[in-house]
């Protein structure tokens, strides 16, 4: 509760001018364990001599892509963070399997969705290995929306180098075979969950998931009448609120 009050106080009482930082942008292409092509974009502020960046991984909603994050990536890079936007398999540019057959999320089975956490870990490990002169994952966080929120929790459970915090937008208990509660109980990190005014299922999921949380599970109700990452479009304050939360940890 104290953190939520702090976030709202900062947002309402302090006016911080936003300066657009010059950034470096890199396209990432990784083959998953089963040969599926996973695409991502790494963007970070161009700062002379800087070698260590705190990173925020963004995992989008079902049926969308990494291009739908509105102002959040810019808000994060302007605050000094590196941003890794991943197109989950079957979405955006991540649509070709090992046989180069185009595959949409609409036709995927639950066994394919079950690979999402490993796909994310594969991209993170690739970025770590390919950037010997800069480090991006000494300190990091994940922001995930609906199926991206589920993937965030499951990936955080599996990866050895745990994120410092996770932000959930319209979380779900189970979707496409991805079941969250048991894995959430394994995590000892603070979580910030956001649902919209009319997001009944998201709010109910928050209440249920909070029972499994081993650390702080803070919630916030946005004025947005939408769900998932679309809340960022109808509630212009969310990008700043999410960034303020992340600043508490990175």
C-alpha positions in Angstrom: 0.0 0.0 0.0 2.8 2.4 0.8 4.3 1.8 -2.6 1.0 2.5 -4.3 0.6 5.8 -2.4 4.2 6.7 -3.3 3.5 6.1 -7.0 0.3 8.1 -7.0 2.0 11.0 -5.0 4.9 11.1 -7.5 2.5 11.1 -10.4 0.1 13.7 -9.1 2.4 16.1 -7.2 5.7 16.1 -9.1 6.0 17.3 -12.6 9.1 15.8 -14.3 9.9 17.0 -17.8 10.6 14.1 -20.1 13.7 14.3 -22.2 13.9 12.0 -25.3 17.1 10.0 -25.0 19.0 9.0 -28.1 18.8 5.2 -28.2 20.5 2.2 -29.8 18.1 -0.4 -31.3 19.0 -3.9 -32.2 16.8 -6.6 -33.8 17.1 -10.0 -32.2 16.4 -13.3 -33.9 16.6 -16.5 -31.9 15.7 -20.1 -32.7 13.8 -21.8 -30.0 14.5 -25.4 -28.8 12.1 -26.8 -31.4 13.4 -24.5 -34.2 10.7 -21.8 -34.1 11.9 -18.4 -35.0 11.5 -15.9 -32.1 11.9 -12.2 -32.9 12.6 -9.4 -30.5 13.9 -5.8 -30.3 16.5 -4.6 -27.7 16.6 -0.8 -27.3 18.7 1.1 -24.8 19.8 4.7 -24.2 23.0 5.7 -26.0 25.2 6.8 -23.1 28.9 7.2 -23.7 30.9 4.8 -21.5 27.9 3.1 -19.9 28.3 -0.7 -19.8 25.7 -1.9 -17.4 22.0 -1.4 -18.1 19.0 -2.4 -16.0 16.5 -4.1 -18.4 12.7 -4.4 -18.6 11.3 -7.3 -20.7 7.9 -6.6 -22.3 5.6 -9.6 -23.0 2.5 -8.6 -25.0 -1.2 -9.7 -24.9 -2.7 -12.6 -26.8 -3.4 -11.7 -30.4 -1.2 -8.6 -30.4 2.5 -8.0 -30.7 5.4 -6.0 -29.3 4.3 -3.0 -31.4 1.3 -2.3 -29.2 3.1 -1.1 -26.0 2.2 2.6 -26.7 4.4 5.0 -24.8 5.7 2.5 -22.2 9.0 1.6 -24.0 9.8 5.3 -24.5 9.0 6.1 -20.9 11.4 3.3 -19.8 14.3 4.3 -22.1 13.9 7.9 -21.1 14.3 6.7 -17.5 17.6 5.0 -18.4 16.4 1.4 -18.9 17.1 -1.0 -21.7 13.9 -2.5 -23.1 13.6 -6.0 -24.6 10.3 -6.3 -26.5 9.6 -9.9 -27.5 7.1 -11.1 -30.1 5.7 -14.3 -28.6 5.5 -17.3 -31.0 2.6 -17.0 -33.3 2.5 -13.2 -33.0 4.1 -10.2 -34.8 7.3 -11.3 -36.5 7.6 -14.6 -34.6 5.4 -16.6 -37.0 7.7 -19.2 -38.7 8.3 -22.7 -37.4 11.3 -24.9 -38.1 10.0 -25.8 -41.6 9.5 -22.0 -42.4 5.7 -22.6 -42.3 3.8 -19.5 -41.2 2.1 -20.3 -37.9 -0.5 -18.0 -36.2 -1.5 -18.1 -32.6 -5.0 -18.8 -33.6 -4.0 -22.3 -34.8 -1.6 -23.2 -32.1 -2.3 -26.0 -29.6 -1.7 -25.7 -25.8 1.6 -27.7 -26.2 2.9 -24.8 -28.4 1.8 -22.2 -25.8 3.6 -24.2 -23.1 6.9 -23.3 -24.8 6.4 -19.6 -24.2 8.5 -19.5 -21.0 11.4 -21.3 -22.6 11.2 -19.0 -25.6 11.5 -16.0 -23.4 14.5 -17.5 -21.5 16.1 -18.3 -24.8 16.0 -14.7 -25.9 17.2 -13.4 -22.6 20.2 -15.8 -22.6 20.9 -14.9 -26.2 21.1 -11.2 -25.4 23.4 -11.9 -22.4 25.7 -14.0 -24.6 25.8 -11.7 -27.6 26.7 -8.5 -25.7 30.1 -9.1 -24.1 30.9 -5.4 -23.8 27.7 -4.5 -22.1 25.5 -6.2 -19.5 21.8 -6.1 -19.5 20.5 -8.6 -17.0 22.3 -8.0 -13.7 19.1 -6.2 -12.7 15.9 -6.7 -14.6 12.1 -6.8 -14.5 9.3 -8.2 -16.6 6.0 -6.5 -17.6 3.5 -8.9 -19.1 -0.1 -8.5 -20.3 -2.7 -11.3 -20.0 -0.9 -14.3 -21.6 2.3 -12.3 -21.4 1.6 -12.0 -17.6 1.3 -15.7 -17.3 4.5 -16.2 -19.3 6.3 -13.7 -17.1 5.6 -15.7 -14.0 6.4 -19.1 -15.5 9.6 -17.8 -17.1 10.7 -16.1 -13.8 10.1 -19.5 -12.0 12.4 -21.3 -14.5 15.2 -18.8 -15.1 18.2 -19.0 -12.6 18.8 -15.2 -12.7 15.5 -14.0 -11.2 13.9 -10.6 -12.1 13.7 -8.1 -9.3 10.0 -7.5 -9.8 7.1 -8.4 -12.2 4.3 -6.1 -13.4 1.1 -7.9 -14.5 -1.6 -6.3 -16.7 -4.9 -8.1 -16.6 -3.5 -11.4 -15.1 -5.2 -14.7 -15.7 -5.1 -17.9 -13.6 -5.0 -20.2 -16.5 -5.0 -19.6 -20.3 -4.1 -21.8 -23.2 -2.8 -24.4 -20.8 -0.5 -22.0 -18.9 -1.4 -22.4 -15.2 0.1 -19.7 -12.9 -0.7 -20.2 -9.2 1.7 -23.1 -8.3 4.7 -21.4 -10.0 3.8 -18.0 -8.5 4.1 -19.7 -5.1 7.8 -20.4 -5.9 8.7 -16.8 -6.4 9.9 -14.5 -3.7 9.7 -11.1 -5.4 7.2 -8.2 -5.2 4.5 -8.1 -7.9 2.4 -5.2 -9.1 -0.8 -6.1 -10.8 -3.1 -3.8 -12.8 -6.6 -4.3 -14.0 -9.1 -2.0 -15.7 -12.3 -0.6 -14.3 -14.5 -3.1 -16.1 -11.9 -5.9 -16.1 -13.9 -8.3 -13.8 -11.9 -11.4 -14.7 -8.6 -9.6 -14.2 -9.7 -8.4 -10.7 -10.9 -11.8 -9.7 -7.6 -13.4 -10.9 -5.7 -10.8 -8.8 -7.6 -11.8 -5.6 -6.9 -15.5 -6.3 -3.3 -15.1 -7.2 -2.6 -12.9 -4.2 -3.2 -16.0 -2.0 -0.1 -17.7 -3.6 2.2 -14.7 -3.5 5.2 -15.1 -1.2 6.0 -11.4 -1.1 4.1 -8.1 -1.8 1.3 -8.5 -4.3 0.1 -4.9 -4.9 -2.9 -4.1 -7.0 -4.1 -1.0 -8.9 -7.3 -0.3 -10.7 -6.8 1.7 -13.9 -9.5 4.0 -15.2 -9.2 2.3 -18.5 -12.3 0.4 -19.7 -10.1 -2.0 -21.7 -7.8 -4.9 -20.7 -4.2 -6.0 -21.1 -1.8 -3.8 -22.9 -4.7 -1.9 -24.5 -5.1 -0.2 -21.1 -2.0 1.8 -21.9 -3.8 3.4 -24.9 -6.9 4.6 -22.9 -5.0 5.5 -19.7 -2.1 7.8 -20.4 -0.9 7.7 -16.8 -0.2 3.9 -16.8 3.2 4.1 -18.5 4.5 6.5 -15.8 2.9 4.5 -13.0 4.6 1.3 -14.2 7.9 3.0 -14.6 7.6 4.5 -11.1 7.1 1.0 -9.7 10.1 -0.4 -11.5 12.3 2.4 -10.2 11.7 1.1 -6.7 13.6 -2.1 -7.7 16.0 -1.3 -10.6 
